[in-house]
Amino acid sequence: MSSDNNRIRLDHLISVFEKTFFADFNVKLVAGGDEPVYLPADDNVTYNRIIFTNDYFSSALHEIAHWCIAGPARLQEIDFGYWYVPDGRTPQQQIQFEQAEVKPQALEWIFSVCSGQRFTVSTDNLSRDQRTFPKYFARRVYRQVLDYCDVGLPARANVFAKALSAEFDQPVTVTRQYFRLTDLAVGQ
């Protein structure tokens, strides 16, 4: 995809997000961060910001997914109160990362389908044994997607999935027919 087309898609995504959520939640999606981060409103900026990395569509969807499941207390904290340890995590840190990432990555996959975007599950750990781990984590994300298909999405995620489907001209309802483990790309 050319950089012009990517910019158009990102601008469209930012617009969809803002018209869907700004009035009720005082939140904006902001492109171009060096690192993804959520920043609640403060004395300098009067609105909450979901900042995504380097103008990557998938980074935006991922950060939106975290926002969609954050409760009221987490919405008052920088980066929803999560910790982040870079690549090279201990096995215990990686387990904590996985536990925190299953639901957001499942929502990111759903949002990707609703916007006609390819999704790649990410272990975010290049030092882990890449022969078996990503497939294991991918199965956990897949099972969570199926659970969302069966019991429904969190409220904000449901609203956003519908908005994406309409705005990106994807006739998607969140049902199992759109999600197959064999279609899931696995990254690091």
C-alpha positions in Angstrom: 0.0 0.0 0.0 1.4 3.4 -0.9 2.1 5.9 1.9 -0.6 8.2 0.5 -3.2 5.3 0.7 -2.0 4.4 4.2 -2.3 8.1 5.3 -5.9 8.2 3.8 -6.8 5.0 5.7 -5.3 6.3 8.9 -7.1 9.7 8.6 -10.3 7.7 8.0 -9.7 5.6 11.1 -9.0 8.7 13.2 -12.2 10.3 11.9 -14.3 7.2 12.6 -12.9 6.9 16.1 -13.4 10.6 16.9 -17.0 10.8 15.6 -17.8 7.6 17.4 -16.3 8.4 20.8 -15.2 12.0 21.3 -18.6 13.5 22.4 -19.2 10.8 25.1 -15.7 10.0 26.2 -13.6 13.1 25.5 -11.0 10.9 23.7 -9.0 11.3 20.5 -6.8 9.0 18.5 -3.4 10.6 17.8 -0.9 9.4 15.1 2.8 9.5 15.2 4.0 8.5 18.6 7.4 7.0 19.1 5.7 4.5 21.5 2.1 3.8 21.9 0.6 5.2 25.0 -2.7 6.3 26.5 -2.7 9.7 28.2 -5.6 10.9 30.3 -6.6 14.6 30.1 -4.5 16.8 32.3 -3.9 20.5 33.0 -2.2 21.0 29.6 -4.5 18.9 27.3 -8.3 18.9 27.9 -9.0 15.5 26.3 -7.8 12.0 26.7 -5.4 10.7 24.0 -4.7 7.3 22.5 -1.4 7.7 20.8 -0.3 5.1 18.3 3.1 4.3 16.9 4.6 5.5 13.7 1.4 5.8 11.8 0.7 2.1 11.8 -2.9 1.1 11.4 -2.4 -2.0 13.4 -0.9 0.0 16.3 -4.0 2.2 16.3 -6.3 -0.7 16.4 -4.4 -2.4 19.2 -4.3 0.7 21.4 -8.1 1.2 20.7 -8.6 -2.4 21.8 -6.9 -1.6 25.2 -9.0 1.5 25.6 -12.2 -0.5 24.8 -11.7 -2.9 27.7 -10.2 -0.4 30.3 -12.5 0.2 33.2 -13.2 3.7 34.7 -10.2 3.6 37.1 -7.7 2.5 34.3 -9.0 5.3 32.1 -7.6 7.8 34.7 -4.1 6.3 34.5 -1.3 6.8 32.1 -1.1 3.8 29.7 -4.1 2.4 31.6 -1.8 1.6 34.6 -0.1 -1.2 32.7 3.6 -1.9 32.9 5.8 -2.6 30.0 9.0 -4.6 29.9 10.8 -4.6 26.6 12.0 -7.7 24.7 14.1 -10.0 26.8 11.5 -10.6 29.5 11.8 -13.3 32.1 9.5 -16.3 31.7 7.3 -14.8 34.5 7.2 -11.4 32.8 6.2 -13.0 29.5 3.4 -14.9 31.2 2.1 -11.6 32.6 2.4 -10.0 29.2 0.4 -12.8 27.6 -2.3 -12.5 30.2 -2.7 -8.8 29.6 -2.6 -9.2 25.8 -5.0 -11.9 24.9 -8.2 -9.8 25.1 -6.7 -6.7 23.4 -5.2 -8.8 20.6 -8.5 -10.6 20.1 -10.3 -7.3 19.8 -7.6 -6.0 17.5 -8.2 -9.0 15.2 -12.0 -8.3 15.3 -11.3 -4.6 14.5 -8.9 -5.6 11.7 -11.6 -7.8 10.0 -14.2 -5.0 10.4 -11.8 -2.5 8.7 -10.5 -4.9 6.0 -7.1 -5.0 7.6 -4.8 -8.0 7.9 -4.1 -9.0 11.5 -0.9 -10.5 12.9 -0.8 -11.8 16.4 2.3 -10.5 18.3 4.2 -12.1 21.1 6.3 -9.0 21.3 9.3 -11.1 22.5 12.0 -11.9 19.9 14.1 -13.8 22.4 11.3 -16.4 23.2 11.4 -19.8 21.4 9.7 -18.9 18.2 9.1 -22.5 17.1 6.2 -23.2 19.5 5.3 -20.1 21.5 3.6 -17.9 18.9 1.3 -20.8 17.9 0.3 -21.4 21.5 -0.4 -17.7 22.0 -2.2 -17.4 18.7 -4.6 -20.3 19.9 -5.3 -18.3 23.1 -6.1 -15.2 21.1 -8.3 -17.3 18.7 -10.2 -18.9 21.6 -10.8 -15.4 23.0 -12.2 -14.2 19.6 -14.6 -17.2 19.6 -15.7 -16.3 23.1 -16.4 -12.7 22.0 -18.3 -14.1 19.0 -20.4 -16.3 21.3 -21.0 -13.9 24.3 -20.6 -10.5 22.7 -18.1 -7.7 22.8 -17.5 -5.2 25.5 -19.8 -2.2 25.0 -17.3 0.2 23.5 -15.7 -2.5 21.4 -19.1 -3.4 20.0 -19.9 0.2 19.0 -16.5 0.5 17.4 -16.7 -2.8 15.5 -20.0 -1.7 14.0 -18.6 1.8 13.1 -15.6 0.3 11.4 -17.7 -2.2 9.4 -19.9 0.6 8.2 -17.1 3.1 7.4 -14.7 0.7 5.8 -17.6 -1.0 3.8 -17.1 -4.4 5.4 -20.3 -6.4 5.8 -19.0 -7.9 9.0 -21.0 -9.0 12.0 -18.8 -10.5 14.7 -19.5 -14.1 14.1 -17.3 -17.2 14.0 -17.5 -17.4 10.2 -15.0 -14.5 9.8 -12.3 -16.0 12.1 -10.2 -19.1 11.4 -7.0 -20.0 13.2 -5.5 -21.1 9.9 -5.9 -17.5 8.6 -4.0 -16.0 11.6 -0.6 -14.6 10.8 1.9 -15.0 13.6 4.6 -12.5 14.2 7.1 -11.9 17.0 
